Structures are given as C-alpha cells and as structure tokens.
Amino acid sequence: MDEGKILARLNLLRIEHRDLDASIVALGEGGAPDQLRLARLKKRKLSLRDEIARLEDMLIPDIIA
C-alpha cells in the first residue's frame, strides 16, 4: 500500500472513530442505554484504534538504534 492510500484510509478511519465516539456519548446520555449496542460500538471503536495504530506504524520508517 502506498503512502497516499494509507493516509486516505487513516483519514476515513479517524472520521469513523470520532463518529463512534459521538454515538457512544449520545447513547450513554439516554435514560436507559442499550448495553449490547453500547458494547458493540465500543468494540468497533477499539478495533478502529488498533487499525489506525497499525497504519501509522506503516508510515513511520524503522530506525535501528
């Protein structure tokens, strides 16, 4: 994957991560939040964070110390 595609994918993932964060907050503010849906959103958010970290690592060159 070239750097341009990685950056584009990172941008999309970060947007989705922010959207999920807003959804989680909104769902939690309701009277009785759907715990199953809340857990699924949080799991997806963690998955996105892991993928973002993996892609960011691909952009940083390995430096042998």
Contact map, one row per residue, 1 for C-alpha under 8 A:
11101100000000000000000000000000000000000000000000000000000000000
11111100000000000000000000000000000000000000000000000000000000000
11111110000000000000000000000000000000000000000000000000001000000
01111111000000000000000000000000000000000000000000000000000000000
11111111100000000000000000000000000000000000000000000000000000000
11111111110000000000000000000000000000000000000000000010001000000
00111111111000000000000000000000000000000000000000000000000000000
00011111111100000000000000000000000000000000000000000000000000000
00001111111110000000000000000000000000000000000000000000000000000
00000111111111000000000000000000000000000000000000010011000000000
00000011111111100000000000000000000000000000000000000000000000000
00000001111111110000000000000000000000000000000000000000000000000
00000000111111111000000000000000000000000000000100010000000000000
00000000011111111100000000000000000000000000000100010000000000000
00000000001111111110000000000000000000000000000000000000000000000
00000000000111111111000000000000000000000000000000000000000000000
00000000000011111111100000000000000000000000100110000000000000000
00000000000001111111110000000000000000000000000000000000000000000
00000000000000111111111000000000000000000000000000000000000000000
00000000000000011111111100000000000000001100100000000000000000000
00000000000000001111111110000000000000000000100000000000000000000
00000000000000000111111111000000000000000000000000000000000000000
00000000000000000011111111100000000000000000000000000000000000000
00000000000000000001111111110000000001001100000000000000000000000
00000000000000000000111111111000000000000000000000000000000000000
00000000000000000000011111111100000000000000000000000000000000000
00000000000000000000001111111100110001000000000000000000000000000
00000000000000000000000111111111100001000000000000000000000000000
00000000000000000000000011111110100000000000000000000000000000000
00000000000000000000000001111111100000000000000000000000000000000
00000000000000000000000000011111100000000000000000000000000000000
00000000000000000000000000010111110000000000000000000000000000000
00000000000000000000000000111111111001000000000000000000000000000
00000000000000000000000000100001111111000000000000000000000000000
00000000000000000000000000000000111111100000000000000000000000000
00000000000000000000000000000000011111110000000000000000000000000
00000000000000000000000000000000011111111000000000000000000000000
00000000000000000000000100110000111111111100000000000000000000000
00000000000000000000000000000000001111111110000000000000000000000
00000000000000000000000000000000000111111111000000000000000000000
00000000000000000001000100000000000011111111100000000000000000000
00000000000000000001000100000000000001111111110000000000000000000
00000000000000000000000000000000000000111111111000000000000000000
00000000000000000000000000000000000000011111111100000000000000000
00000000000000001001100000000000000000001111111110000000000000000
00000000000000000000000000000000000000000111111111000000000000000
00000000000000000000000000000000000000000011111111100000000000000
00000000000011001000000000000000000000000001111111110000000000000
00000000000000001000000000000000000000000000111111111000000000000
00000000000000000000000000000000000000000000011111111100000000000
00000000000000000000000000000000000000000000001111111110000000000
00000000010011000000000000000000000000000000000111111111000000000
00000000000000000000000000000000000000000000000011111111100000000
00000000000000000000000000000000000000000000000001111111110000000
00000100010000000000000000000000000000000000000000111111111000000
00000000010000000000000000000000000000000000000000011111111100000
00000000000000000000000000000000000000000000000000001111111110000
00000000000000000000000000000000000000000000000000000111111110000
00100100000000000000000000000000000000000000000000000011111110000
00000000000000000000000000000000000000000000000000000001111111000
00000000000000000000000000000000000000000000000000000000111111100
00000000000000000000000000000000000000000000000000000000000111110
00000000000000000000000000000000000000000000000000000000000011111
00000000000000000000000000000000000000000000000000000000000001111
00000000000000000000000000000000000000000000000000000000000000111
